[in-house]
Amino acid sequence: MVYRLTQVMLCLMLMSSCSQKPKALRPNEYLKWVAAEENGLVITKVINAVTLNARYLPADYLAYHEFKNSTADSFDSLVASYNCGLTFQFNIYADKTNKNYSNLMYYGLRNEQELSARTRILSFNISDFIMLEHDDKIYYPELSQFEGYDAIRNRLSFQMVFSVDEFDCGLDLSSFQDVTLIFEDPYWDVGVNYFEFEKNSFTGLPKIKF
């Protein structure tokens, strides 16, 4: 009986240690960790042969991509500049061999005028179709960018920054709750989709170490 109890306790301890987030990772390992869906920062859905992918981008992730392409002296100062916003990337993509969705940018369009109108909407009206919900309150992007259409991958990408007071720059998450990214599809016939990110996905995130 004692032996079995010891085995159970050992298994529980191993499970607990495996589920703990690492405190710091080298850049390449950090990027892999952030991209792994089991770590809660990436949510993917497939609707009508269209893949919808929502990603939370932590401050260290954003700072690293800026740091490696800039002449900035301090990585920590870059991290601090990203700490207070909740940054998400949203991707829409489909298999180019799919007869209905072979070109997402042109899907359902009849002429160049309609393409110009769509491009304007996607570039300047992101808050009309992507928003964030926290504690039953809807937030619209403080900053947003249409990153463009990648014809090779048949993918459209958007990046948004939301300001939620309860996030408190990640310093005190006691009043912070789960957040839901909402995508109200304007063009691709995939309806309204919800991507729920649990609070524990934002707590104790690993840092980048060099």
Backbone hydrogen bonds in HBPLUS format (Angstrom, degrees):
<---DONOR---> <-ACCEPTOR-->    atom                        ^
c    i                          cat <-CA-CA->   ^        H-A-AA   ^      H-
h    n   atom  resd res      DA  || num        DHA   H-A  angle D-A-AA Bond
n    s   type  num  typ     dist DA aas  dist angle  dist       angle   num
A0005-LEU N   A0001-MET O   2.97 MM   4  6.24 159.4  2.02 149.3 155.2     1
A0006-THR N   A0002-VAL O   2.92 MM   4  6.15 152.5  2.00 145.5 153.2     2
A0007-GLN N   A0003-TYR O   2.99 MM   4  6.30 151.8  2.07 145.6 153.3     3
A0008-VAL N   A0004-ARG O   2.95 MM   4  6.26 158.9  2.00 151.5 156.7     4
A0009-MET N   A0005-LEU O   2.96 MM   4  6.19 164.3  1.98 151.6 155.4     5
A0010-LEU N   A0006-THR O   2.93 MM   4  6.09 155.1  1.99 146.3 153.4     6
A0011-CYS N   A0007-GLN O   2.92 MM   4  6.18 158.8  1.97 150.3 155.8     7
A0012-LEU N   A0008-VAL O   2.94 MM   4  6.21 158.2  1.99 150.7 156.8     8
A0013-MET N   A0009-MET O   2.95 MM   4  6.17 153.6  2.02 145.3 152.5     9
A0014-LEU N   A0010-LEU O   2.96 MM   4  6.21 155.9  2.02 149.5 155.9    10
A0015-MET N   A0011-CYS O   2.90 MM   4  6.13 160.6  1.94 151.0 156.3    11
A0016-SER N   A0012-LEU O   2.95 MM   4  6.10 155.0  2.01 144.4 151.3    12
A0017-SER N   A0013-MET O   2.99 MM   4  6.20 158.6  2.04 146.7 152.0    13
A0018-CYS N   A0014-LEU O   2.97 MM   4  6.13 151.8  2.06 146.8 154.4    14
A0019-SER N   A0015-MET O   3.06 MM   4  6.19 142.3  2.21 141.5 150.9    15
A0207-LYS N   A0023-LYS O   2.93 MM 184  6.19 159.7  1.97 128.3 131.7    16
A0025-LEU N   A0207-LYS O   2.87 MM 182  6.34 150.4  1.95 162.6 171.1    17
A0209-LYS N   A0025-LEU O   2.91 MM 184  5.66 161.1  1.95 138.6 140.5    18
A0029-GLU N   A0026-ARG O   3.02 MM   3  5.40 112.6  2.49 111.5 127.5    19
A0030-TYR N   A0026-ARG O   2.76 MM   4  5.85 157.4  1.81 163.5 170.0    20
A0031-LEU N   A0027-PRO O   2.93 MM   4  6.17 162.1  1.97 156.3 159.4    21
A0032-LYS N   A0028-ASN O   3.21 MM   4  6.44 153.4  2.29 140.5 147.3    22
A0033-TRP N   A0029-GLU O   2.94 MM   4  6.15 153.6  2.01 146.0 153.5    23
A0034-VAL N   A0030-TYR O   2.94 MM   4  6.21 165.3  1.97 159.6 162.2    24
A0035-ALA N   A0031-LEU O   3.16 MM   4  6.23 146.6  2.27 137.9 146.5    25
A0036-ALA N   A0033-TRP O   3.25 MM   3  5.33 151.0  2.34 101.3 109.6    26
A0039-ASN N   A0036-ALA O   3.02 MM   3  5.78 164.5  2.05 123.1 128.1    27
A0040-GLY N   A0037-GLU O   3.07 MM   3  5.60 167.7  2.08 119.8 121.9    28
A0056-TYR N   A0041-LEU O   2.85 MM  15  5.17 163.0  1.87 151.6 157.3    29
A0043-ILE N   A0054-ALA O   2.90 MM  11  5.31 163.3  1.93 157.5 162.7    30
A0054-ALA N   A0043-ILE O   2.88 MM  11  5.31 168.2  1.90 162.3 163.5    31
A0045-LYS N   A0052-LEU O   2.84 MM   7  5.17 160.3  1.88 153.2 159.7    32
A0052-LEU N   A0045-LYS O   2.71 MM   7  5.17 170.1  1.72 160.6 164.1    33
A0047-ILE N   A0050-VAL O   2.79 MM   3  5.20 158.8  1.84 158.5 156.4    34
A0050-VAL N   A0047-ILE O   2.79 MM   3  5.20 159.5  1.83 120.4 127.4    35
A0051-THR N   A0093-TYR O   2.78 MM  42  5.30 165.1  1.80 177.1 173.0    36
A0093-TYR N   A0051-THR O   3.01 MM  42  5.30 162.2  2.04 148.9 154.4    37
A0053-ASN N   A0091-ASN O   2.93 MM  38  5.01 164.0  1.96 149.6 151.3    38
A0091-ASN N   A0053-ASN O   2.80 MM  38  5.01 164.0  1.82 149.5 155.2    39
A0055-ARG N   A0089-GLN O   2.83 MM  34  5.11 157.1  1.88 157.2 161.8    40
A0089-GLN N   A0055-ARG O   2.79 MM  34  5.11 155.8  1.85 146.4 154.8    41
A0057-LEU N   A0087-THR O   2.83 MM  30  5.42 177.4  1.83 153.1 153.8    42
A0062-LEU N   A0058-PRO O   3.11 MM   4  6.48 163.6  2.13 157.1 160.6    43
A0063-ALA N   A0059-ALA O   2.85 MM   4  5.99 165.0  1.87 155.8 160.6    44
A0064-TYR N   A0060-ASP O   2.90 MM   4  5.92 154.9  1.96 142.7 149.4    45
A0065-HIS N   A0061-TYR O   3.23 MM   4  6.49 163.2  2.26 149.0 152.3    46
A0066-GLU N   A0062-LEU O   3.17 MM   4  6.43 148.3  2.28 143.4 152.0    47
A0067-PHE N   A0063-ALA O   2.72 MM   4  5.82 160.6  1.75 152.9 159.5    48
A0068-LYS N   A0064-TYR O   2.98 MM   4  6.08 165.9  2.00 156.3 157.4    49
A0069-ASN N   A0066-GLU O   3.21 MM   3  5.41 144.5  2.35 102.1 112.3    50
A0070-SER N   A0067-PHE O   3.31 MM   3  5.23 168.5  2.33 107.7 107.7    51
A0078-LEU N   A0075-PHE O   3.06 MM   3  5.23 122.9  2.40  99.8 114.3    52
A0079-VAL N   A0075-PHE O   2.99 MM   4  6.38 155.1  2.05 151.9 159.4    53
A0080-ALA N   A0076-ASP O   2.97 MM   4  6.24 159.5  2.01 148.7 153.6    54
A0081-SER N   A0077-SER O   3.20 MM   4  6.40 141.1  2.36 135.3 144.5    55
A0081-SER N   A0078-LEU O   3.11 MM   3  5.14 124.6  2.43  94.8 108.9    56
A0082-TYR N   A0079-VAL O   3.00 MM   3  5.37 147.9  2.11 108.6 118.2    57
A0083-ASN N   A0079-VAL O   3.14 MM   4  6.20 122.5  2.48 145.7 161.3    58
A0086-LEU N   A0162-PHE O   2.88 MM  76  5.05 170.7  1.89 151.7 154.7    59
A0162-PHE N   A0086-LEU O   2.87 MM  76  5.05 161.0  1.91 134.7 140.3    60
A0088-PHE N   A0160-MET O   2.88 MM  72  5.40 159.7  1.92 155.2 162.1    61
A0160-MET N   A0088-PHE O   2.89 MM  72  5.40 161.8  1.93 156.5 162.6    62
A0090-PHE N   A0158-PHE O   2.79 MM  68  5.12 160.4  1.83 143.2 149.5    63
A0158-PHE N   A0090-PHE O   2.82 MM  68  5.12 147.7  1.93 146.7 157.0    64
A0092-ILE N   A0156-LEU O   2.87 MM  64  5.20 156.5  1.93 152.2 158.2    65
A0156-LEU N   A0092-ILE O   2.83 MM  64  5.20 158.6  1.87 151.3 158.3    66
A0094-ALA N   A0154-ASN O   3.34 MM  60  6.09 146.2  2.46 151.6 160.7    67
A0098-ASN N   A0095-ASP O   3.02 MM   3  5.52 163.9  2.04 115.3 120.5    68
A0106-TYR N   A0103-ASN O   3.18 MM   3  5.56 129.5  2.45 105.0 116.8    69
A0107-TYR N   A0104-LEU O   3.37 MM   3  4.99 154.7  2.44  92.6  99.9    70
A0109-LEU N   A0106-TYR O   2.97 MM   3  5.38 168.9  1.99 137.7 137.4    71
A0115-LEU N   A0111-ASN O   3.24 MM   4  6.60 146.4  2.36 138.8 148.5    72
A0116-SER N   A0112-GLU O   2.92 MM   4  6.21 155.1  1.99 149.3 154.8    73
A0117-ALA N   A0113-GLN O   3.04 MM   4  6.33 157.1  2.10 146.2 152.3    74
A0118-ARG N   A0114-GLU O   2.93 MM   4  6.13 157.1  1.99 145.2 151.4    75
A0119-THR N   A0115-LEU O   2.90 MM   4  6.10 161.6  1.93 151.4 156.5    76
A0120-ARG N   A0116-SER O   3.07 MM   4  6.31 154.7  2.13 145.3 151.4    77
A0121-ILE N   A0117-ALA O   3.08 MM   4  6.37 159.1  2.12 148.2 153.6    78
A0122-LEU N   A0118-ARG O   2.89 MM   4  6.12 169.7  1.90 160.2 162.6    79
A0123-SER N   A0119-THR O   2.96 MM   4  6.00 141.2  2.12 140.3 150.7    80
A0124-PHE N   A0120-ARG O   2.88 MM   4  5.85 159.2  1.92 153.1 157.5    81
A0125-ASN N   A0121-ILE O   2.89 MM   4  4.95 144.7  2.01 138.5 141.2    82
A0128-ASP N   A0125-ASN O   2.97 MM   3  5.54 160.1  2.01 115.2 121.7    83
A0129-PHE N   A0126-ILE O   2.99 MM   3  5.71 159.3  2.04 120.0 125.7    84
A0130-ILE N   A0126-ILE O   2.91 MM   4  5.93 140.1  2.07 158.6 170.3    85
A0184-GLU N   A0129-PHE O   2.79 MM  55  4.71 160.4  1.83 138.8 145.3    86
A0131-MET N   A0182-ILE O   3.07 MM  51  5.27 154.9  2.14 142.8 150.4    87
A0182-ILE N   A0131-MET O   2.81 MM  51  5.27 175.5  1.81 154.3 155.6    88
A0132-LEU N   A0139-TYR O   2.90 MM   7  5.02 169.3  1.91 151.2 154.0    89
A0139-TYR N   A0132-LEU O   2.62 MM   7  5.02 164.2  1.64 161.0 165.4    90
A0133-GLU N   A0180-THR O   2.82 MM  47  5.05 155.1  1.88 141.6 150.2    91
A0180-THR N   A0133-GLU O   2.96 MM  47  5.05 158.2  2.01 142.7 149.6    92
A0134-HIS N   A0137-LYS O   2.90 MM   3  5.32 160.4  1.94 151.6 156.3    93
A0137-LYS N   A0134-HIS O   2.96 MM   3  5.32 152.3  2.04 111.4 120.4    94
A0142-GLU N   A0161-VAL O   2.72 MM  19  5.68 154.8  1.78 162.6 171.4    95
A0143-LEU N   A0161-VAL O   3.41 MM  18  5.14 158.3  2.46 134.0 137.8    96
A0161-VAL N   A0143-LEU O   2.88 MM  18  5.14 158.0  1.93 149.6 148.4    97
A0145-GLN N   A0159-GLN O   2.81 MM  14  5.25 142.6  1.95 153.5 162.5    98
A0159-GLN N   A0145-GLN O   2.89 MM  14  5.25 156.0  1.95 150.3 157.9    99
A0147-GLU N   A0157-SER O   2.76 MM  10  5.18 139.8  1.92 135.8 146.3   100
A0157-SER N   A0148-GLY O   3.28 MM   9  5.96 152.8  2.36 153.8 161.4   101
A0150-ASP N   A0155-ARG O   2.73 MM   5  5.09 169.1  1.74 160.7 162.9   102
A0154-ASN N   A0150-ASP O   2.71 MM   4  5.52 116.3  2.12 139.8 158.8   103
A0155-ARG N   A0150-ASP O   3.04 MM   5  5.09 155.1  2.10 134.4 141.9   104
A0167-PHE N   A0164-VAL O   2.94 MM   3  5.60 156.2  2.00 120.0 127.6   105
A0168-ASP N   A0165-ASP O   3.00 MM   3  5.60 142.8  2.14 117.1 125.8   106
A0170-GLY N   A0167-PHE O   2.83 MM   3  5.56 153.1  1.90 123.7 132.1   107
A0171-LEU N   A0168-ASP O   2.91 MM   3  5.75 167.4  1.93 130.6 131.9   108
A0176-PHE N   A0173-LEU O   3.15 MM   3  4.82 150.2  2.24  94.9 103.9   109
A0179-VAL N   A0197-PHE O   3.00 MM  18  5.36 157.2  2.06 155.6 158.1   110
A0197-PHE N   A0179-VAL O   2.74 MM  18  5.36 167.7  1.75 175.2 178.1   111
A0181-LEU N   A0195-PHE O   2.89 MM  14  5.04 156.3  1.94 146.4 141.6   112
A0195-PHE N   A0181-LEU O   2.89 MM  14  5.04 154.1  1.95 149.1 156.4   113
A0183-PHE N   A0193-ASN O   2.92 MM  10  5.23 169.4  1.93 156.9 160.2   114
A0193-ASN N   A0183-PHE O   2.89 MM  10  5.23 162.5  1.92 146.5 152.2   115
A0185-ASP N   A0191-GLY O   3.22 MM   6  5.41 156.6  2.28 137.3 135.1   116
A0201-SER N   A0198-GLU O   2.89 MM   3  5.48 156.0  1.95 115.7 123.7   117
A0202-PHE N   A0199-LYS O   2.90 MM   3  5.62 161.8  1.93 122.8 128.5   118
